Amino acid sequence: MKAMSINEYGENASFESREIENPTLKSGQVLVRISASSINTVDTMIRNMGNDLPFAPATPAILGMDFAGTIEKIGAGVTEFSVGDEVYGCAGGLSELQGTLADYIAADSKLIARKPNNLTMKEAAALPLVGITAYEGLIRANIKGGQKVLVHGGTGGVGHVAVQLAKYFGADVYATVGGEKQMQVVEDYGAKAINYKTEQVEDYVNKHTNGVGFDIVFDSVGGENMLKSFEAAALNGQVATTVSLCELDLTTMHFKGLSLHVVFMLIPMLHNFKREQHGEILRNIAKIAEAGALKPLLDEQQFSLDTVQDAYARLESKKAIGKVVVEN
């Protein structure tokens, strides 16, 4: 099969086309012909940082975690899938797990689900990592109908899914963005857009919550922005974050009695820990998408396996609006 691999890590690492043997199935796996795969920030981190991250694959490495495709072969012990099923999932690109920038992947059947029948392969490939992350963060924050939820980074990979899922769960949703085009995307989801470049936290907290604060703040930006999340949260509020690799003053969090939920969705893949929960979340996400309540936002630029280098550059440029997807 064809695969795109890198021989060494670093910011200038380049992808090269290789012909390698098709994966051999182990018990509990299925062989999937990949139709599309999406690129996430963690993929670019692995490419750039390599062995500085404890979960980077050995080189030559095939990166990529998310995919959508069609099952062509079933491994021993797999009963819930059949040859010909169209599936999606986040199942590779870490440690010993072969990545998705290839024609085929041997995927753990616990990490996949049948793709939403109303989404294309390209759309479905955009969902797994960000969908699981957004879903887990909101559920762990105990989201309920009628709550006020603020999503930082409302058109980002995780953020645009969190906005739609929060709406689906019945919340009154607000999202910070940085431009007019992004504001329109958020408004189209039925949420209220906040331009963080022109509005201060205190101002939009007063404007939208009468100074009380938001019941849940979902922070997909991280770093210093988490201090804004603490500021925006209500007393005894919930803060979910996907980016907590930083040192922060937790004083505000303490005096407001906040609960902090750190979502690191790679744990089941890395440690073979409760992988079936990812399959369950993906099944739930598929139902939500099929109900018309969730549609991935795709960047306007098109990429193939042969132009994956450009796809990584597009994501790192910060100019993409929505998910960057590579089609086979």
Secondary structure, 3 states (H helix, E strand, C coil): CEEEEECCCCCCCCCEEEECCCCCCCCCEEEEEEEEEEECHHHHHHHHHHHHCCCCCCCCECCCCEEEEEEEEECCCCCCCCCCCEEEEECCCCCCCCCCCECEEEEEHHHEEECCCCCCHHHHHCCHHHHHHHHHHHHHCCCCCCCEEEEECCCCHHHHHHHHHHHHCCCEEEEEECCHHHHHHHHHCCCEEEECCCCCHHHHHHHHHCCCCEEEEEECCCCCHHHHHHHHEEEEEEEEECCCCCCCCCHHHHHHCCEEEECCCCHHHHHCCCCHHHHHHHHHHHHHHHCCCCCCCECCCCEEHHHHHHHHHHHHCCCCCCEEEEEC
